[in-house]
Structure formats: structure tokens, C-alpha cells
């Protein structure tokens, strides 16, 4: 068994930012464990720009963004293990790993940061009728084929779902000569950022069909076409709206799932909405000394926010390692109320020191010119005005811990 003060599972943007922060705050004995053959996570295949404006104050491609952190990790001589699979983690902060070089190795840590990222939702989760031909793949897989492996997935395609990866791939495939015939979104509003709707679809005259889904996939060996249809407010197919579109590729951009199998196995409490861990304002899970950040905690809009969350997790992990964490007087539960889909953190730990806690949330639907509120025992303790709320964009409201007089804080929309 090998001991480290801090072990970070995942070498993507959250894990790299956490490692750099921990080293700069005095933790020399730390290790990053990454299952792929290089650090960087999904950023390696993101050759488009739009990254880094918030954190680096310059516009970068995803691979450039990752390279800045990889260079910093090498400069600080932070240890990392590549091509290493974490098999399990337990509540005693034992990390069980395996790779070809070292074989089966057990690590023990004083603190652990979970930064495993997320994966795409596959066809099996969608129950689309039809055969099972080649040519059906997730948008992220297509992105890897095009940007890293140098292969086009097809010549004409339909994209199901308007998540950001799907929107970006609509533009990318168009630039490579693939005919993107439609992007279908089952919800009445887009799933991706407004800027991606404008820059990836509208700028290239790619039609976005809201309240539409793929009803059936046609073809035996290879996709030959899909039937799309409009849905009602209950997501039932409206029969007279069915339309056949000939294509040889169907890309799926229908949501991301945090990679929380390890989190669940160690006994940490999981939020059924985010599929991430329940955490307090310090990003500590229900397992003491285990912190979670990035897309394994909840799916983010921008990598800059993932980075900032990795930094925050590291700051509090360092406090835990150095025994500088403030003692909790009582724990308050944060609950999503009217108009809110989920909140993060799900707990606020009250200490003797006054603190302003930023609670992040996503709305259930589109709102315009509304206020959000935080309340205790039917009394508002905080309020924030918004010109609009979009389910695709994360928002926040700030709460002062001195104002929390009850055991539950409700976050809602005053519509």
C-alpha cells in the first residue's frame, strides 16, 4: 500500500486545476490518477475556440487550454499515473488501481478529490424504435473521430438533441463537407448555450426543430434515414407531423451523465437529479475528506467554471489535510423550490464565522424578467433579479449564513 496526502482521480480540467492549487498551497505529496494515456480529459479533442475567456482572459482552443495546465503540472513536478484504472474507492479513502506497468496497487490518502468528469448518454437510454445499423453514434465520439483520428462519420446526418457538443459538431461537420440536415430537440427550448445556437446553427443555416424527436431509425447495415416527428407537451408523438429524412449518420447529443460509479461505491450520497454527489459549500461529500468537483459533480456550461470548482475543492481539501477546517455547528439542507430543477450545494454547514455562500441552480424552463429567492420558514433571506433564466445556463444566488434561522433553505423562482 502506498500513502499520499492527496489523491486526485481524473486528469481533466477539474483534476488538473485541483492539483496545481494543492501544490501551490503547500501539499507536496499528491498524485493524479488518469485512465487515459495523457492528461487533459475531453479538452484534447476540442479544437474549436471559446475556452479560457473567464479564467485566462484570452480565447483558446480546448487543447490549448489543457496544455496550459499540463505545462504547469510538469513545471511544479506534480506526480501523475496515466493508463491507470481506479477499480474502487472505499469510505476509508483507500484507492484500488490497476495498470499494465505496476499491476494491482492500493493507495491510501488523507483526502481525495473526485474529478472523473462525465460521459454521454447513449442510444440505449433513448429507446428509439428501428434497427441497429452502423452510423448511430454520440456527438463526442464523432468529435474524436474527426478531430483526433481524422475520420468523417458519414456524408449526411441528423443530430438528435441540442446539447453544446452536438451544436459544435453540427458546425464542425459542415466545415468538413458533411450535410447536416437538421438538429432535433425534444424540449421546446434549446439545450445548449445561446452563443452556440447562433454560431453553430444560425450562421450555417442549419435548421433547429424544437419539440421534435427521432421516431424511428431506418437501415440494416448502415443508417439510410430517420423519421422525425413533433411531440406535445407530454412528449407524445403527434402522428400527422412525421417526416422522413434521408441520411447515413445520426448523432446523439442528448445529455451527459456524471461518472459517479466510484462515488456511489464508497457510500457517498447521490443527488437523483444531478447524478452527482451531495456536497456542502466546501464541495465535501457525505464521506469525510472526499471532495467532488467538475462535471462529475454536476454538468457545467463552461470549462472555466469546471476549473474554478477544481480550485475550490483543492483549497478545502488542503484545509482538511492541514486540520484547518472550521468546525460545523449545524447543517442546513438546500432544496430546489418552484421553478428550479436542482441546486448545488445541497448542504450548507454553519460555522462560527459568517459566510456568504453562493448556491448554483438551473431553472426548469425559460423565464423572462423574474426574481429568484432564498427563503427560510417562508421568509426571504436573499433575492436576485434576472432578465432571463434558461435551463441550459447555470445561475446562482448568494446566501449569508447569519440569515439562516431554519434547518432548510429553499431556492425558488418568484414568477
WOQUIWO-V323984 format. One record per residue. N is the residue number from 0. SS is DSSP state (alpha for helix, beta for strand, coil for the rest). Layout:
n->{N/N}
ss->{SS/SS}
//
This chain:
n->{0/1/2/3/4/5/6/7/8/9/10/11/12/13/14/15/16/17/18/19/20/21/22/23/24/25/26/27/28/29/30/31/32/33/34/35/36/37/38/39/40/41/42/43/44/45/46/47/48/49/50/51/52/53/54/55/56/57/58/59/60/61/62/63/64/65/66/67/68/69/70/71/72/73/74/75/76/77/78/79/80/81/82/83/84/85/86/87/88/89/90/91/92/93/94/95/96/97/98/99/100/101/102/103/104/105/106/107/108/109/110/111/112/113/114/115/116/117/118/119/120/121/122/123/124/125/126/127/128/129/130/131/132/133/134/135/136/137/138/139/140/141/142/143/144/145/146/147/148/149/150/151/152/153/154/155/156/157/158/159/160/161/162/163/164/165/166/167/168/169/170/171/172/173/174/175/176/177/178/179/180/181/182/183/184/185/186/187/188/189/190/191/192/193/194/195/196/197/198/199/200/201/202/203/204/205/206/207/208/209/210/211/212/213/214/215/216/217/218/219/220/221/222/223/224/225/226/227/228/229/230/231/232/233/234/235/236/237/238/239/240/241/242/243/244/245/246/247/248/249/250/251/252/253/254/255/256/257/258/259/260/261/262/263/264/265/266/267/268/269/270/271/272/273/274/275/276/277/278/279/280/281/282/283/284/285/286/287/288/289/290/291/292/293/294/295/296/297/298/299/300/301/302/303/304/305/306/307/308/309/310/311/312/313/314/315/316/317/318/319/320/321/322/323/324/325/326/327/328/329/330/331/332/333/334/335/336/337/338/339/340/341/342/343/344/345/346/347/348/349/350/351/352/353/354/355/356/357/358/359/360/361/362/363/364/365/366/367/368/369/370/371/372/373/374/375/376/377/378/379/380/381/382/383/384/385/386/387/388/389/390/391/392/393/394/395/396/397/398/399/400/401/402/403/404/405/406/407/408/409/410/411/412/413/414}
ss->{coil/beta/beta/beta/beta/beta/beta/beta/beta/coil/coil/coil/alpha/alpha/alpha/alpha/alpha/alpha/alpha/alpha/alpha/alpha/alpha/alpha/coil/coil/coil/coil/coil/beta/beta/beta/beta/coil/coil/coil/coil/coil/coil/coil/alpha/alpha/alpha/alpha/alpha/coil/coil/coil/coil/coil/beta/coil/coil/coil/coil/coil/coil/coil/coil/beta/coil/alpha/alpha/alpha/alpha/alpha/alpha/alpha/alpha/alpha/alpha/alpha/alpha/alpha/alpha/coil/coil/coil/beta/beta/beta/coil/coil/coil/beta/beta/beta/beta/beta/coil/coil/coil/coil/beta/beta/beta/beta/beta/beta/coil/coil/coil/beta/beta/beta/beta/beta/beta/beta/beta/beta/beta/beta/beta/coil/coil/coil/beta/beta/beta/coil/coil/alpha/alpha/alpha/coil/coil/coil/beta/beta/coil/coil/coil/beta/coil/beta/beta/beta/alpha/alpha/alpha/alpha/alpha/alpha/alpha/alpha/alpha/alpha/alpha/coil/coil/coil/coil/coil/coil/beta/beta/beta/beta/beta/coil/coil/coil/alpha/alpha/alpha/alpha/alpha/alpha/alpha/alpha/alpha/alpha/alpha/alpha/coil/coil/coil/beta/beta/beta/beta/beta/beta/beta/coil/coil/coil/coil/coil/coil/coil/coil/alpha/alpha/alpha/alpha/alpha/alpha/alpha/alpha/alpha/alpha/alpha/coil/coil/coil/beta/beta/beta/coil/beta/beta/beta/beta/beta/beta/beta/coil/coil/coil/beta/coil/coil/beta/beta/beta/beta/beta/beta/beta/coil/coil/coil/coil/coil/beta/coil/alpha/alpha/alpha/coil/beta/beta/beta/beta/coil/coil/beta/beta/beta/beta/coil/coil/coil/beta/beta/beta/coil/coil/alpha/alpha/alpha/alpha/alpha/coil/coil/coil/coil/beta/coil/coil/coil/coil/coil/coil/beta/coil/coil/coil/coil/coil/coil/beta/coil/coil/coil/coil/coil/beta/beta/beta/coil/alpha/alpha/alpha/coil/coil/coil/coil/coil/coil/alpha/alpha/alpha/alpha/alpha/alpha/alpha/alpha/alpha/alpha/alpha/alpha/alpha/alpha/alpha/alpha/alpha/alpha/alpha/coil/coil/coil/coil/coil/coil/coil/coil/beta/beta/beta/beta/beta/beta/beta/coil/coil/coil/beta/beta/beta/beta/beta/coil/coil/beta/beta/beta/beta/coil/coil/coil/coil/coil/beta/beta/beta/beta/beta/beta/beta/beta/coil/coil/coil/beta/beta/beta/beta/beta/beta/beta/beta/beta/beta/coil/coil/beta/beta/beta/beta/beta/beta/beta/beta/beta/beta/beta/coil/coil/coil/coil/coil/beta/beta/beta/beta/beta/beta/alpha/alpha/alpha/coil/coil/coil/coil/beta/beta/beta/beta/beta/beta/beta/coil}
//
